[in-house]
């Protein structure tokens, strides 16, 4: 399928971030996708990672905490608890003796992996349904949870291509296609409205990696995971991953390829989508005192400092709901974008409560929040999908806005109690302090404590009068 600007010079893209669900995709998530497509009538849908809730109990038999591990060997505690609540029982893989007839009560790892492949296919079928029914082409990159189901991105790419409208090309690091070098890292040229082969804009997707550290080091590092204060997750104790060195170099190479294709030697105006944000996203924030209302504490390299949005660089309607979960290492991606020329924006997902857009380092750096309802995130009415409208005469002067659940469907979701918990979920001291900086939460806690203290005083006074 060829992407092309319309005769009126417009091209629309929807960014869907962090669906993060299992085989039975939440009905509210599907309603969100359907409503956004009906509202926007996009020309392209981009999925920016964590489509798969890799730690879902449905994948417990093949779960990977980190790459390089044996599937199902180190299931995280929260997944085991969730499996018990849902009545899901593990099927332990055993090696069949080829000299003996197969037994029905013995399952092999191949059996378990095939089951997971079908579950991944079912997940894709569910959330892609509205996209396919509308006849909209789509492309997908990967996040830090997709692979944890046990099916790695290269194989997920193959499954995506089973569905009509998938634009994920077959990556060839050996140079077979200069527009794609690895699963999740590729370019989608958008051609001019005049019917020519001139590339008027590029839509680039980058695989931003998953977790820091090398797979062969996992066993040696495991005691560190266990001792870490976020031991329920274990995977991100050494921080998040980064784009590969090949992907960083490709950002410049692909611009040169497109310039040669156009024959003018000029870089093509391009927007980039990926999952994990680089460190420069913190440059959209302003450090503030710890008692500032609605401030959030930074994470890892930025821990111990509190931030709010820098209104001088952020667009109206921007929201900061949690710390920016970037990698500990800066691999120079933003510098590479600037040096390559042509790039005007980088949009991410990953941090489910963030939906800001800031302009720093000569680039727009922005977020789409989660559009899913099976993961943590903001209030139902603030979950949504980001719409972009580009004009052929100046793609960098694009317009973008959030299509939220509150605008498209209604104020409340089908399971508002769960969403309330996900919005206020506390996973450590930092998130507890962040909650207390929210004026409504602080007021509620203060009133509750005051009422409790008053009740205790009245009780003591009654006993003394006796």
C-alpha positions, -999 to +999 in steps of 0.1 A: +000+000+000+013+034-010+010+063+014+003+096-003-010+130+006-046+138-004-054+162-032-061+188-006-026+184+007-034+166+040-023+134+056-036+121+090-019+097+114-032+082+146-006+072+173-018+044+196+004+037+226+005+010+253-026-010+245-008-035+268-033-063+269-037-101+267-056-123+242-090-110+254-085-073+247-106-051+270-138-040+253-133-004+263-099-004+245-116-016+213-143+011+217-116+037+221-099+026+189-132+024+170-143+059+181-109+075+173-109+060+138-145+071+131-136+106+144-102+111+127-106+090+095-068+085+094-046+076+065-022+056+088-022+041+123+011+038+142+014+015+172+043+027+193+050-004+215+037-024+244+008-037+224+013-070+242+010-072+280+038-097+281+035-103+318-002-112+314-011-145+331-022-158+297+015-160+288+027-174+321+041-206+306+064-188+282+070-155+301+105-139+297+115-114+323+146-105+302+158-117+268+180-148+269+162-165+297+144-198+295+107-192+288+086-195+320+116-199+342+113-167+362+077-156+364+073-125+384+053-127+416+025-103+405+018-125+374+016-156+396-009-139+419-029-126+390-030-161+374-044-176+407-071-149+408-081-158+372-079-196+378-050-200+353-028-230+360+007-234+346+015-262+322+050-274+328+070-283+297+087-317+297+110-333+271+094-363+254+114-394+250+115-400+213+118-438+219+084-438+238+049-431+225+037-395+233+015-392+264-014-368+265-004-355+299+031-344+287+035-310+271+066-298+253+080-263+251+071-263+214+035-269+224+036-240+249+052-217+224+027-226+197-001-218+222+015-184+229+019-177+192-019-182+188-026-160+218-005-132+203-023-136+170-056-134+189-045-102+207-035-086+174-067-096+157-087-080+185-071-045+186-065-045+148-101-053+141-114-017+139-083-007+119-087-034+094-125-029+091-119+007+083-094-002+056-066+019+073-030+008+068-009+004+100+026-001+113+040-012+146+072-009+166+080-025+200+082-017+236+097-033+267+068-056+274+060-070+240+087-097+240+079-108+275+052-131+263+080-153+249+075-143+212+103-119+201+098-089+178+111-107+146+084-133+149+058-108+160+066-089+128+057-120+108+024-123+127+016-086+121+021-092+083-006-118+083-031-090+087-043-069+058-029-033+058+003-041+077+032-019+064+059-035+085+086-044+060+108-074+063+139-060+079+173-069+063+204-057+082+225-070+054+213-041+032+184-057+013+162-027+020+177+006+031+143+016+046+143-012+072+172-026+092+155-045+121+121-054+134+105-021+146+130+002+128+119+013+094+108+042+072+074+048+056+076+073+028+046+095+022+044+105-015+033+138-030-004+144-039+005+150-076+008+113-082+046+114-086+071+092-067+084+123-049+087+116-011+070+146+006+074+133+042+088+104+061+072+085+090+100+067+108+096+040+134+124+031+158+128+001+180+139+017+213+149-015+229+136-030+262+159-033+291+195-024+298+221-052+302+232-081+281+212-114+282+243-134+290+247-114+322+212-120+335+221-150+357+249-131+373+228-101+380+197-119+393+206-114+430+206-076+423+171-079+408+158-098+439+173-073+463+159-043+444+130-024+460+109-030+429+115-067+430+079-075+419+089-065+384+126-074+384+132-065+347+140-028+349+164-028+379+193-019+355+172+006+336+155+006+303+170-001+269+180+022+240+179+020+202+207-001+188+239+016+174+227+004+140+194+022+145+211+054+154+233+053+124+203+044+102+185+077+111+211+095+090+215+068+064+177+066+056+176+104+051+204+101+025+186+073+008+154+093+006+173+124-007+188+103-034+154+089-043+140+124-047+171+135-066+175+168-049+199+158-021+177+174+005+166+156+037+129+147+038+107+163+065+102+134+089+085+125+122+098+096+143+078+073+166+092+049+192+084+036+226+109+046+253+118+083+254+154+095+254+168+116+283+162+149+264+125+147+273+135+159+307+145+192+290+107+199+285+104+201+323+113+226+350+128+215+384+108+228+413+107+225+451+094+192+465+062+208+479+050+221+445+015+209+438+012+183+410+050+180+407+064+145+400+097+131+411+122+120+384+133+084+380+168+068+382+193+094+370+168+121+378+156+107+411+153+130+441+143+160+420+108+172+413+095+185+381+066+203+364+061+211+327+080+241+313+051+261+299+076+281+279+084+251+256+053+229+260+021+232+239-012+241+255-031+210+268+001+192+278+000+169+308+027+155+330+014+126+351+045+106+360+083+105+358+099+101+324+111+066+322+141+070+300+172+049+298+202+056+321+224+059+290+222+086+264+231+071+231+229+103+212+196+097+193+185+134+195+218+145+183+216+120+154+182+133+145+194+169+144+226+160+125+207+140+098+184+170+091+148+168+081+135+155+114+111+178+132+095+156+159+099+125+181+069+110+198+069+082+223+046+061+246+059+041+276+049+065+304+012+060+304+001+091+322+021+116+301+007+135+271+028+166+267+045+181+237+075+203+241+099+220+217+136+216+226+168+209+207+151+221+175+126+192+178+091+185+191+093+159+218+060+144+227+039+116+241+007+097+236-007+083+269-021+047+271-052+040+251-056+007+270-078-002+299-058-033+312-029-013+325-021+016+348-028+050+335-047+083+341-084+087+347-106+071+320-115+104+305-078+112+299-068+080+282-066+084+245-051+083+210-030+111+195-041+126+161-016+143+137-026+162+107+002+171+083+002+195+053+022+187+022+035+222+018+050+222+053+048+189+073+068+204+102+039+228+108+016+199+117-013+200+141-018+174+169-043+168+196-055+141+219-087+121+211-096+111+246-121+086+260-139+116+277-143+133+243-151+103+222-171+079+245-179+093+279-165+102+313-164+067+328-153+033+316-168-001+321-147-008+352-141+026+368-130+010+401-101-007+384-092+025+366-093+045+398-068+020+414-045+022+383-046+060+384-036+061+421-015+029+423+016+034+446+046+013+438+072+030+461+080+060+482+084+083+452+050+075+437+034+079+472+049+114+474+037+121+439+002+111+450+003+134+480+013+163+457-020+160+439-042+186+456-074+164+456-055+134+470-038+155+497-072+171+507-089+137+508-061+122+530-060+153+552-097+152+558-097+115+564-069+118+590-086+148+606-119+129+609-101+099+623-082+120+648-114+137+658-132+104+663-103+092+685-105+124+706-143+120+711-139+084+721-113+093+747-134+122+760-164+098+764-143+074+784-130+101+806-165+113+814-175+078+826 
